[in-house]
Amino acid sequence: MVKEKYSVIIGTGSYIPERVVKNEDFHSHVFYEPNGKILDKPVQEITEKFEEITGIKERRYVTDEQTTSDICSLAAENAVNSSKTDAESLDYIICAHNFGDVRKGNRRSDFVPNMAARVKHRLGINNPKTVAFDLPFGCPGWLQGIIHIDSFIKAGIAKKALVIGGETLSRVSDPHDRDSMIYSDGAGATIIEAQDTGGEAGILAHASRSDTKEHSTMLHLEKSSNPYYEGSELFLKMQGHKLYKYALQTVPELVKESIDKAKLSIDNIKKVLLHQANEKMDVEILKRLYELFKIKDINNDFIQKVLPMSISWLGNSSVATIPTLLDLILKGKFEGHSLKSGDYTVLASVGAGMNINSVVYRFP
């Protein structure tokens, strides 16, 4: 009888852009309401309230000459090197993103050839059997790529794969929309390998959902909030309050579903790595998750121990937040957090206004 293979992380990598943009850097901006009226509050007051809600103090932007495929390639190279993998042995390269390469001064998306093909080219991979494709799934895209590869491994059609998440949201955000302060740039990558762990390590369970009927337009592209803006470009827009409510109603239940599938209790989980979208939202998601397991009133010290948060200094880099967070922790670059052999972890994301996923993983 053929033994079932399990998906094991053997290497991680990330690229954190060098350009630091602080909240004070937005004090010269003029913000408008969706109806075209100027916000009647001082910008400093707006940024202070923004930091209180989201936890974001600063974020990272790429330099003018960099694109999404550039930083994805750097993160991928980092992951390949850290795993000591021969890149020619990869069966798949999956690149999760939402807007492709958007260049400075030209907001038009460019993803022909696709991002994964560009990364494969830059890694110098000759193997034609290394299949490269993209996965646009909103912020949960990288994690959905991990789920895809786990399915490929379980089906016996893949042994090793590279999954990347990268985005340059600074290129598609409206400088006249206060939500633009949420967005940042970055890339993270992971090498997954099929191994015989007997179910003792690797991906143990996962769950996903897409709520398109009622929530498919919470993120969309639209003209600038500034009615006097003369350009024809479209910018990323978000119905933040609705997305916040949707996440609180659905994410805890889906995470519990994945933990139940793994036949575990919340007590087994050492860390919960959530998509870094909003600090207040992530804390509330964690609290509601524990309430589903009949555990109430978890204190702040416990939350800080279980829930690593990078959003205060990296912002929301969409598909890159979780793989970057994972890379920092595994390489000992995230103070106060570590993961070792035998530890159970949940990775979960919500985004695109409608997509959620969750993976339960045990480190070998």
ChimeraX attribute file (.defattr): number of C-alpha atoms within 10 A of each C-alpha:
attribute: neighborCount
match mode: 1-to-1
recipient: residues
	/A:1	3
	/A:2	4
	/A:3	9
	/A:4	15
	/A:5	20
	/A:6	24
	/A:7	29
	/A:8	23
	/A:9	24
	/A:10	20
	/A:11	23
	/A:12	29
	/A:13	29
	/A:14	30
	/A:15	23
	/A:16	21
	/A:17	19
	/A:18	12
	/A:19	12
	/A:20	16
	/A:21	18
	/A:22	15
	/A:23	19
	/A:24	13
	/A:25	12
	/A:26	19
	/A:27	15
	/A:28	9
	/A:29	12
	/A:30	15
	/A:31	26
	/A:32	19
	/A:33	14
	/A:34	15
	/A:35	9
	/A:36	14
	/A:37	12
	/A:38	15
	/A:39	15
	/A:40	10
	/A:41	9
	/A:42	11
	/A:43	18
	/A:44	14
	/A:45	10
	/A:46	18
	/A:47	20
	/A:48	15
	/A:49	12
	/A:50	18
	/A:51	18
	/A:52	13
	/A:53	13
	/A:54	21
	/A:55	22
	/A:56	27
	/A:57	21
	/A:58	20
	/A:59	28
	/A:60	23
	/A:61	23
	/A:62	24
	/A:63	11
	/A:64	10
	/A:65	8
	/A:66	16
	/A:67	20
	/A:68	27
	/A:69	26
	/A:70	20
	/A:71	25
	/A:72	31
	/A:73	27
	/A:74	21
	/A:75	30
	/A:76	33
	/A:77	21
	/A:78	21
	/A:79	25
	/A:80	23
	/A:81	15
	/A:82	16
	/A:83	17
	/A:84	11
	/A:85	15
	/A:86	10
	/A:87	22
	/A:88	15
	/A:89	14
	/A:90	23
	/A:91	21
	/A:92	23
	/A:93	26
	/A:94	28
	/A:95	33
	/A:96	34
	/A:97	31
	/A:98	24
	/A:99	21
	/A:100	24
	/A:101	24
	/A:102	22
	/A:103	18
	/A:104	15
	/A:105	8
	/A:106	12
	/A:107	17
	/A:108	16
	/A:109	14
	/A:110	15
	/A:111	19
	/A:112	10
	/A:113	10
	/A:114	17
	/A:115	30
	/A:116	27
	/A:117	22
	/A:118	20
	/A:119	25
	/A:120	22
	/A:121	12
	/A:122	15
	/A:123	16
	/A:124	11
	/A:125	16
	/A:126	11
	/A:127	13
	/A:128	9
	/A:129	11
	/A:130	20
	/A:131	15
	/A:132	21
	/A:133	16
	/A:134	22
	/A:135	22
	/A:136	19
	/A:137	22
	/A:138	23
	/A:139	31
	/A:140	30
	/A:141	32
	/A:142	31
	/A:143	29
	/A:144	29
	/A:145	24
	/A:146	24
	/A:147	21
	/A:148	15
	/A:149	27
	/A:150	28
	/A:151	15
	/A:152	19
	/A:153	22
	/A:154	16
	/A:155	11
	/A:156	12
	/A:157	12
	/A:158	18
	/A:159	21
	/A:160	26
	/A:161	29
	/A:162	28
	/A:163	30
	/A:164	36
	/A:165	37
	/A:166	37
	/A:167	32
	/A:168	31
	/A:169	25
	/A:170	22
	/A:171	28
	/A:172	22
	/A:173	23
	/A:174	23
	/A:175	20
	/A:176	21
	/A:177	22
	/A:178	21
	/A:179	17
	/A:180	20
	/A:181	26
	/A:182	25
	/A:183	24
	/A:184	29
	/A:185	29
	/A:186	31
	/A:187	33
	/A:188	36
	/A:189	34
	/A:190	29
	/A:191	25
	/A:192	28
	/A:193	23
	/A:194	23
	/A:195	19
	/A:196	14
	/A:197	15
	/A:198	11
	/A:199	15
	/A:200	14
	/A:201	21
	/A:202	27
	/A:203	24
	/A:204	22
	/A:205	19
	/A:206	26
	/A:207	19
	/A:208	21
	/A:209	14
	/A:210	16
	/A:211	13
	/A:212	12
	/A:213	8
	/A:214	9
	/A:215	16
	/A:216	14
	/A:217	15
	/A:218	18
	/A:219	18
	/A:220	14
	/A:221	14
	/A:222	14
	/A:223	16
	/A:224	24
	/A:225	22
	/A:226	20
	/A:227	14
	/A:228	8
	/A:229	11
	/A:230	9
	/A:231	8
	/A:232	10
	/A:233	15
	/A:234	16
	/A:235	21
	/A:236	20
	/A:237	22
	/A:238	19
	/A:239	13
	/A:240	13
	/A:241	10
	/A:242	12
	/A:243	19
	/A:244	18
	/A:245	11
	/A:246	17
	/A:247	23
	/A:248	18
	/A:249	13
	/A:250	17
	/A:251	26
	/A:252	21
	/A:253	16
	/A:254	21
	/A:255	28
	/A:256	21
	/A:257	18
	/A:258	22
	/A:259	25
	/A:260	15
	/A:261	14
	/A:262	17
	/A:263	10
	/A:264	15
	/A:265	11
	/A:266	18
	/A:267	10
	/A:268	11
	/A:269	17
	/A:270	19
	/A:271	20
	/A:272	21
	/A:273	23
	/A:274	26
	/A:275	28
	/A:276	28
	/A:277	26
	/A:278	21
	/A:279	22
	/A:280	13
	/A:281	18
	/A:282	23
	/A:283	17
	/A:284	13
	/A:285	22
	/A:286	20
	/A:287	19
	/A:288	20
	/A:289	21
	/A:290	17
	/A:291	14
	/A:292	13
	/A:293	12
	/A:294	9
	/A:295	13
	/A:296	12
	/A:297	9
	/A:298	12
	/A:299	9
	/A:300	10
	/A:301	8
	/A:302	9
	/A:303	15
	/A:304	14
	/A:305	14
	/A:306	17
	/A:307	17
	/A:308	21
	/A:309	25
	/A:310	22
	/A:311	24
	/A:312	17
	/A:313	17
	/A:314	27
	/A:315	29
	/A:316	28
	/A:317	31
	/A:318	32
	/A:319	34
	/A:320	34
	/A:321	33
	/A:322	28
	/A:323	27
	/A:324	26
	/A:325	24
	/A:326	23
	/A:327	23
	/A:328	20
	/A:329	17
	/A:330	16
	/A:331	14
	/A:332	12
	/A:333	13
	/A:334	16
	/A:335	9
	/A:336	10
	/A:337	16
	/A:338	18
	/A:339	17
	/A:340	11
	/A:341	9
	/A:342	14
	/A:343	16
	/A:344	24
	/A:345	21
	/A:346	23
	/A:347	20
	/A:348	26
	/A:349	29
	/A:350	30
	/A:351	22
	/A:352	24
	/A:353	26
	/A:354	23
	/A:355	24
	/A:356	27
	/A:357	23
	/A:358	29
	/A:359	26
	/A:360	24
	/A:361	25
	/A:362	22
	/A:363	17
	/A:364	15
